[in-house]
Amino acid sequence: MRRWLVEVWRSGRCFPSSSAPLPPALLSSRRNARSTPLGPASAREAETVRSPREGQGFSYGLNWALAGKGVIVKDRAFYNLMVPELHQKGATVIESISGLPVLVRGRSRGASDFSKAQSSKLMKQICSHISSISNIYVYDGAIGSSPKCDAKVRVISDSPSAILSLSSVLWETPVRAVSHDSCPLTIYVGTSISLSVGSNISLDPKGHDGFIAADVERSSVILTGKAFADIVGVKEALTAVSEPIICARGGLPLSARLLVHGYDVVLLFAPKATIQSCKDQLVSADAGLIVSSEGTALLFPTGYSNGPSVYKIPAAIVLAASDSTGALPPSSKLTPEQAAYHFLAGYQNGTFTPVYSKGSSVNPLEIAKAFLAKLKDNQISCFLVNVSEGEKAPIGNEFMKLVQSTLFKKVPPFEPKGGYLKAKYQSFLSAKFPEIPEEFCF
């Protein structure tokens, strides 16, 4: 075994080619690799993996896993460092930025922002860059607070500051959960890579501080420059690449907010401005939930640790529409079929803003069908509220009072005034979804 490793190292390769036979000891090294105990990020035991040239603490398991992702460890790979240790390595809190370009390849609808060839070239460049860095930082986490329907994530970075920032975006996950997962996601972070990396492959994202590139097919996200500090953009990219995995595991990803009222859990679909006005009364202002047979999980941590990791299956869902013409009633009860129909539309004073995620990598119609099945199977009550009825739109506490009165008072079935609005809905949805199921109704 030792002689075989010496030959590999002398040849200049840290890892054998895929065609070379592996000694039994190396094949079983993943089982014997050191690992960190489950616990808060601030209390995790860190693991430092040193290169074989130093002859200390070489972990075949981690280095082999990184090589499988295209990254060769040049000197050291630091695994799941604690916050104080990240600071010791030079990590600093970077001021949050926003508005960086988010490029996605593999959305269910619309053209991709970049091609497969461009993705391959970009991947080679980011892997080559990280492989040239002496110290590599690795962090494992998950998207989704439900262990049964989450998407495991491994971050590979050239900077401890990026790990410090991204660790707050991901849920903690058990040791070895990523290495044992059948389809984990990978985030590659190149903070010191040239900002011209995009133009080198005929990709011009026009981001002065970096850009975010997500490839759903490859289950990967690439962050350049300061892109790791654009938390909104990072979450958008991670949502896109994680949705197919979450769906495959029995979860239903929804662009909704979670409201807990007493013992009831309510899913709220509403315009961003309305949500911002009452965000303090929600479990999370982020749009992103997973509904499964296990319950309701959040896509991303909220920053508060006093709530459960998985909430109950929703007792009700509330869809907010905007109509100042008087065609829509202030509040009304929907059938599950009507709720699925309005889920695909999202009427906002003459325009349609669907409540599903625009950047979804899963076909919205398939999401709507699964949504309808969840509503029926779990007998979830459905309501529609009009946030533009009257002279002044209810916001903040007024909006929450409208929602609560809708939930806990007897409201009439949905009966809009006039027929022109129904025709507008039908025109919009038939153009976007020619094969919409007949059971979906206005």
C-alpha positions as CSV (number, residue, x, y, z in Angstrom):
1,M,0.0,0.0,0.0
2,R,2.8,2.5,1.0
3,R,4.8,1.7,-2.1
4,W,1.8,2.2,-4.3
5,L,1.1,5.7,-2.7
6,V,4.8,6.7,-3.1
7,E,4.6,5.9,-6.8
8,V,1.5,8.0,-7.1
9,W,3.0,11.0,-5.3
10,R,6.2,10.8,-7.2
11,S,4.3,10.8,-10.5
12,G,2.9,14.3,-9.5
13,R,-0.7,13.1,-9.1
14,C,-2.4,13.4,-5.8
15,F,-5.0,10.8,-6.9
16,P,-5.0,7.9,-9.3
17,S,-6.9,8.0,-12.6
18,S,-10.3,6.5,-12.8
19,S,-8.9,3.6,-14.7
20,A,-6.2,2.7,-12.2
21,P,-7.0,-0.1,-9.8
22,L,-7.3,1.0,-6.1
23,P,-5.8,-0.9,-3.2
24,P,-8.3,-2.3,-0.7
25,A,-7.0,0.1,2.0
26,L,-7.9,3.1,-0.1
27,L,-11.3,1.7,-1.1
28,S,-12.1,1.5,2.6
29,S,-10.5,4.7,3.7
30,R,-13.8,6.6,3.6
31,R,-15.1,4.5,6.5
32,N,-11.9,5.2,8.5
33,A,-11.6,8.9,7.8
34,R,-11.9,11.3,10.8
35,S,-15.2,13.1,11.1
36,T,-16.8,15.8,13.2
37,P,-19.6,15.3,15.7
38,L,-23.0,16.8,15.1
39,G,-23.6,20.0,16.9
40,P,-23.9,23.8,16.5
41,A,-21.6,25.3,14.0
42,S,-19.9,27.3,16.8
43,A,-19.1,24.0,18.7
44,R,-18.1,21.7,15.9
45,E,-14.9,19.9,16.2
46,A,-12.8,20.9,13.2
47,E,-10.8,18.6,11.0
48,T,-7.6,19.7,9.2
49,V,-6.5,17.5,6.3
50,R,-2.9,17.9,5.4
51,S,-1.2,16.8,2.1
52,P,0.8,13.6,2.0
53,R,4.0,15.5,1.4
54,E,3.8,16.7,5.0
55,G,3.0,13.2,6.2
56,Q,0.5,14.3,8.8
57,G,-3.2,13.7,9.1
58,F,-3.9,12.8,5.4
59,S,-7.6,11.9,5.0
60,Y,-8.1,9.7,1.9
61,G,-11.9,10.1,2.3
62,L,-12.1,13.9,2.1
63,N,-9.3,14.3,-0.5
64,W,-10.8,11.6,-2.7
65,A,-14.2,13.2,-2.5
66,L,-12.8,16.6,-3.4
67,A,-10.9,15.0,-6.4
68,G,-14.3,13.6,-7.5
69,K,-15.5,17.1,-7.7
70,G,-12.5,18.2,-9.7
71,V,-10.5,19.8,-6.9
72,I,-7.1,18.5,-6.1
73,V,-5.7,19.4,-2.6
74,K,-2.4,21.3,-3.1
75,D,-1.5,21.7,0.6
76,R,-4.3,21.6,3.2
77,A,-8.0,21.2,3.3
78,F,-9.8,22.5,6.4
79,Y,-13.1,20.7,7.1
80,N,-16.0,22.2,9.1
81,L,-13.9,24.7,11.0
82,M,-15.5,26.4,14.0
83,V,-16.3,30.1,13.8
84,P,-13.3,31.1,16.1
85,E,-11.0,28.9,13.9
86,L,-12.3,30.6,10.7
87,H,-11.4,33.9,12.3
88,Q,-8.0,32.6,13.1
89,K,-7.5,31.7,9.5
90,G,-8.4,35.3,8.5
91,A,-12.1,35.1,8.0
92,T,-13.9,38.4,8.3
93,V,-17.6,39.4,8.1
94,I,-18.2,40.8,4.6
95,E,-20.8,43.5,4.3
96,S,-23.9,42.1,2.5
97,I,-24.3,43.1,-1.2
98,S,-27.2,42.6,-3.6
99,G,-28.1,42.6,-7.2
100,L,-25.3,40.5,-8.6
101,P,-26.1,38.6,-11.8
102,V,-27.7,35.2,-11.1
103,L,-27.3,32.9,-14.1
104,V,-29.2,29.6,-14.2
105,R,-28.9,26.7,-16.6
106,G,-31.7,24.2,-16.5
107,R,-34.8,26.1,-15.6
108,S,-38.0,24.3,-16.5
109,R,-39.3,27.2,-18.6
110,G,-37.5,29.7,-20.8
111,A,-34.0,29.7,-22.2
112,S,-30.9,29.0,-20.0
113,D,-28.7,31.9,-19.2
114,F,-25.6,30.0,-20.4
115,S,-24.9,26.8,-22.4
116,K,-23.7,23.4,-21.4
117,A,-20.3,24.1,-23.1
118,Q,-19.9,27.4,-21.1
119,S,-20.8,25.6,-17.9
120,S,-18.1,22.9,-18.6
121,K,-15.5,25.6,-19.3
122,L,-16.5,27.6,-16.2
123,M,-16.3,24.5,-14.1
124,K,-12.8,23.7,-15.3
125,Q,-11.6,27.2,-14.5
126,I,-13.1,27.3,-11.0
127,C,-11.7,23.8,-10.2
128,S,-8.3,24.7,-11.5
129,H,-8.3,27.9,-9.5
130,I,-9.3,26.3,-6.2
131,S,-6.7,23.5,-6.8
132,S,-4.0,26.1,-7.1
133,I,-4.8,27.6,-3.6
134,S,-2.7,26.3,-0.7
135,N,-5.5,26.2,1.8
136,I,-8.9,25.0,0.8
137,Y,-12.0,25.3,3.1
138,V,-14.8,22.7,3.1
139,Y,-18.2,23.0,4.8
140,D,-21.1,20.6,4.8
141,G,-24.8,21.6,5.2
142,A,-28.2,21.2,3.8
143,I,-31.1,23.0,2.1
144,G,-34.3,22.3,4.0
145,S,-34.8,21.7,7.7
146,S,-36.4,18.2,7.1
147,P,-33.7,15.5,7.0
148,K,-36.0,13.3,4.9
149,C,-36.7,15.9,2.2
150,D,-33.6,18.1,2.2
151,A,-30.8,18.5,-0.3
152,K,-27.3,18.0,1.1
153,V,-24.7,20.6,0.2
154,R,-20.9,20.7,0.2
155,V,-19.1,24.1,0.0
156,I,-15.6,24.1,-1.5
157,S,-13.9,27.5,-1.1
158,D,-10.6,29.4,-1.4
159,S,-11.6,31.7,1.4
160,P,-12.6,31.2,5.1
161,S,-14.7,34.4,4.9
162,A,-17.0,32.7,2.3
163,I,-17.4,29.7,4.6
164,L,-18.3,32.0,7.5
165,S,-21.0,33.7,5.3
166,L,-22.5,30.6,3.6
167,S,-22.7,28.6,6.9
168,S,-25.5,30.9,7.9
169,V,-27.5,30.0,4.8
170,L,-27.4,26.3,5.3
171,W,-28.9,24.0,7.8
172,E,-26.5,21.8,9.9
173,T,-26.3,18.2,8.7
174,P,-25.0,15.0,10.4
175,V,-21.4,14.0,9.9
176,R,-20.8,12.1,6.7
177,A,-24.3,12.9,5.5
178,V,-23.0,14.6,2.4
179,S,-20.4,11.9,1.6
180,H,-23.1,9.2,1.9
181,D,-25.8,11.2,0.0
182,S,-26.7,9.9,-3.5
183,C,-27.0,13.3,-5.1
184,P,-25.4,16.2,-3.1
185,L,-25.1,19.7,-4.4
186,T,-21.7,21.5,-4.6
187,I,-21.0,25.1,-4.2
188,Y,-17.6,26.2,-5.6
189,V,-16.4,29.6,-4.3
190,G,-13.5,31.4,-6.0
191,T,-13.2,34.8,-4.3
192,S,-9.7,35.4,-5.7
193,I,-10.4,34.2,-9.2
194,S,-10.1,36.7,-12.0
195,L,-13.2,38.7,-12.6
196,S,-12.7,38.2,-16.3
197,V,-13.4,34.5,-15.9
198,G,-16.9,35.0,-17.4
199,S,-15.7,36.9,-20.5
200,N,-13.0,34.2,-21.1
201,I,-15.7,31.7,-22.0
202,S,-17.9,34.2,-23.9
203,L,-20.1,34.7,-20.8
204,D,-20.7,38.4,-19.8
205,P,-22.6,38.5,-16.6
206,K,-21.8,42.2,-16.1
207,G,-21.1,41.8,-12.4
208,H,-18.3,44.1,-11.1
209,D,-18.1,42.2,-7.8
210,G,-18.6,38.7,-9.2
211,F,-21.5,36.6,-10.4
212,I,-23.5,33.5,-9.4
213,A,-23.9,30.6,-11.9
214,A,-26.2,27.7,-11.1
215,D,-26.3,24.5,-13.2
216,V,-29.3,22.4,-12.3
217,E,-28.1,19.4,-14.4
218,R,-24.7,19.4,-12.7
219,S,-26.2,20.1,-9.2
220,S,-23.7,22.9,-8.8
221,V,-23.4,26.6,-8.0
222,I,-20.3,28.7,-8.8
223,L,-19.7,31.9,-6.9
224,T,-17.0,34.3,-8.0
225,G,-15.6,37.4,-6.3
226,K,-17.9,38.7,-3.6
227,A,-20.9,36.8,-4.8
228,F,-21.0,34.8,-1.6
229,A,-22.1,38.0,0.2
230,D,-25.2,38.4,-2.0
231,I,-27.4,36.2,0.2
232,V,-30.6,36.8,-1.8
233,G,-28.9,35.8,-5.0
234,V,-27.2,32.7,-3.4
235,K,-30.6,31.5,-2.1
236,E,-32.2,32.0,-5.5
237,A,-29.5,29.8,-7.1
238,L,-29.6,27.2,-4.3
239,T,-33.4,27.0,-4.6
240,A,-33.2,26.3,-8.3
241,V,-30.6,23.5,-8.1
242,S,-32.2,21.9,-5.0
243,E,-35.8,21.7,-6.2
244,P,-35.5,18.5,-8.4
245,I,-33.8,16.7,-5.5
246,I,-36.4,17.8,-3.0
247,C,-39.2,16.7,-5.3
248,A,-37.5,13.3,-5.9
249,R,-37.5,12.8,-2.1
250,G,-41.2,13.4,-1.7
251,G,-41.1,17.1,-0.8
252,L,-43.1,19.8,-2.4
253,P,-41.0,23.1,-2.7
254,L,-43.3,26.1,-2.6
255,S,-42.6,29.8,-2.8
256,A,-44.6,30.6,0.3
257,R,-44.2,32.0,3.8
258,L,-45.0,30.3,7.0
259,L,-47.5,31.8,9.5
260,V,-48.1,30.1,12.9
261,H,-51.3,31.1,14.6
262,G,-52.0,29.3,17.9
263,Y,-51.8,25.6,17.1
264,D,-52.4,26.1,13.3
265,V,-49.8,26.3,10.6
266,V,-50.8,28.5,7.6
267,L,-49.0,28.9,4.2
268,L,-49.2,32.4,2.9
269,F,-48.8,33.3,-0.8
270,A,-48.7,37.1,-1.1
271,P,-46.9,39.9,-3.0
272,K,-43.5,40.8,-1.7
273,A,-44.5,44.3,-0.6
274,T,-47.4,42.8,1.5
275,I,-45.0,40.3,3.0
276,Q,-42.5,43.0,3.9
277,S,-45.1,45.0,5.8
278,C,-45.8,42.1,8.2
279,K,-42.6,40.1,8.1
280,D,-42.1,40.3,11.9
281,Q,-45.3,38.3,12.4
282,L,-44.1,35.4,10.1
283,V,-41.8,32.6,10.9
284,S,-39.6,33.7,8.0
285,A,-39.9,36.5,5.5
286,D,-38.0,34.3,3.0
287,A,-40.1,32.7,0.3
288,G,-39.3,29.0,0.5
289,L,-41.0,26.0,2.2
290,I,-41.1,22.3,1.8
291,V,-44.4,20.4,2.4
292,S,-44.2,16.7,2.8
293,S,-45.9,13.8,4.6
294,E,-43.6,14.7,7.5
295,G,-44.8,18.3,7.8
296,T,-43.7,21.7,6.8
297,A,-40.0,22.6,6.6
298,L,-38.1,25.8,5.9
299,L,-35.7,25.9,3.0
300,F,-33.2,28.2,4.8
301,P,-32.5,29.0,8.5
302,T,-34.3,32.0,9.9
303,G,-31.7,33.1,12.4
304,Y,-34.0,32.1,15.3
305,S,-33.4,28.9,17.2
306,N,-36.5,28.8,19.3
307,G,-38.8,27.2,16.7
308,P,-39.1,23.5,15.7
309,S,-37.1,22.3,12.7
310,V,-40.2,20.8,11.1
311,Y,-43.7,22.3,11.6
312,K,-47.1,20.5,11.3
313,I,-48.8,20.0,8.0
314,P,-50.7,23.2,7.1
315,A,-54.2,23.6,8.3
316,A,-54.9,26.3,5.6
317,I,-53.4,28.2,2.7
318,V,-54.1,31.8,1.9
319,L,-53.6,33.2,-1.6
320,A,-53.5,37.0,-1.8
321,A,-54.7,38.7,-5.0
322,S,-55.0,42.4,-5.8
323,D,-58.1,43.8,-7.5
324,S,-59.4,47.4,-7.0
325,T,-62.3,47.1,-9.5
326,G,-64.5,45.3,-7.0
327,A,-64.6,42.1,-9.1
328,L,-62.9,40.0,-6.3
329,P,-64.5,39.8,-2.9
330,P,-62.5,40.9,0.2
331,S,-62.2,37.2,1.3
332,S,-63.6,33.9,0.1
333,K,-63.2,30.2,0.3
334,L,-61.7,28.2,-2.5
335,T,-62.0,24.6,-3.4
336,P,-58.6,22.7,-3.8
337,E,-59.1,22.9,-7.6
338,Q,-59.6,26.6,-7.5
339,A,-56.6,27.1,-5.3
340,A,-54.4,25.2,-7.8
341,Y,-55.8,27.4,-10.6
342,H,-55.1,30.6,-8.7
343,F,-51.7,29.3,-7.7
344,L,-50.7,29.3,-11.4
345,A,-52.1,32.8,-12.0
346,G,-51.6,35.3,-9.2
347,Y,-53.7,38.2,-10.2
348,Q,-52.3,41.7,-9.3
349,N,-54.5,44.5,-10.6
350,G,-54.6,43.7,-14.2
351,T,-51.4,41.7,-14.5
352,F,-50.5,38.1,-13.5
353,T,-47.7,37.4,-11.1
354,P,-47.7,33.7,-10.4
355,V,-47.0,32.7,-6.8
356,Y,-44.7,29.9,-7.8
357,S,-41.0,30.8,-8.1
358,K,-40.2,32.4,-11.5
359,G,-36.8,30.8,-11.5
360,S,-38.1,27.3,-10.7
361,S,-36.3,24.4,-12.2
362,V,-39.4,22.2,-11.9
363,N,-42.3,22.6,-14.3
364,P,-44.8,24.9,-12.5
365,L,-47.7,22.8,-13.8
366,E,-46.3,19.7,-12.2
367,I,-45.8,21.6,-8.9
368,A,-49.5,22.8,-9.2
369,K,-50.7,19.2,-9.7
370,A,-48.7,18.0,-6.6
371,F,-50.0,21.1,-4.7
372,L,-53.6,20.0,-5.5
373,A,-52.9,16.5,-4.4
374,K,-51.5,17.8,-1.0
375,L,-54.6,19.9,-0.5
376,K,-56.9,17.0,-1.1
377,D,-55.0,14.4,0.7
378,N,-54.6,16.5,3.9
379,Q,-58.0,18.3,3.6
380,I,-56.3,21.7,3.8
381,S,-58.6,24.7,3.8
382,C,-58.0,27.2,1.0
383,F,-58.8,30.9,0.9
384,L,-58.4,33.9,-1.4
385,V,-58.0,37.4,0.1
386,N,-58.1,40.7,-1.9
387,V,-55.5,43.1,-0.7
388,S,-56.7,45.9,-2.9
389,E,-60.4,45.9,-2.1
390,G,-61.5,49.4,-0.9
391,E,-59.7,52.7,-0.9
392,K,-56.7,51.6,1.0
393,A,-54.8,48.3,0.7
394,P,-54.4,46.5,4.1
395,I,-50.8,46.2,5.1
396,G,-49.0,45.1,8.2
397,N,-51.3,44.5,11.1
398,E,-54.4,45.2,9.0
399,F,-53.4,42.6,6.5
400,M,-52.8,40.0,9.3
401,K,-56.2,40.9,10.8
402,L,-57.8,40.2,7.4
403,V,-56.0,36.9,7.1
404,Q,-57.0,35.8,10.7
405,S,-60.6,36.9,10.1
406,T,-60.6,34.8,6.9
407,L,-59.3,31.8,8.7
408,F,-61.4,31.8,11.7
409,K,-64.7,33.2,10.5
410,K,-67.2,31.7,8.1
411,V,-66.5,33.2,4.7
412,P,-68.5,32.7,1.5
413,P,-67.4,30.6,-1.4
414,F,-65.5,32.4,-4.2
415,E,-68.0,34.3,-6.3
416,P,-66.4,37.1,-8.4
417,K,-68.5,39.8,-9.9
418,G,-68.8,39.9,-13.7
419,G,-67.3,37.5,-16.2
420,Y,-64.5,39.5,-17.7
421,L,-62.0,38.6,-15.0
422,K,-62.6,34.9,-15.6
423,A,-61.9,35.4,-19.3
424,K,-58.6,37.1,-18.5
425,Y,-57.5,34.3,-16.3
426,Q,-58.4,31.7,-18.9
427,S,-56.5,33.7,-21.6
428,F,-53.4,34.0,-19.5
429,L,-53.3,30.4,-18.3
430,S,-54.2,28.7,-21.6
431,A,-51.3,30.6,-23.3
432,K,-48.8,29.5,-20.7
433,F,-50.2,26.0,-20.0
434,P,-52.0,24.5,-23.0
435,E,-52.4,21.2,-21.2
436,I,-53.8,22.5,-17.9
437,P,-56.0,19.8,-16.3
438,E,-59.8,20.2,-16.6
439,E,-60.2,19.9,-12.9
440,F,-58.4,23.2,-12.4
441,C,-61.1,25.8,-12.3
442,F,-61.7,29.5,-11.8
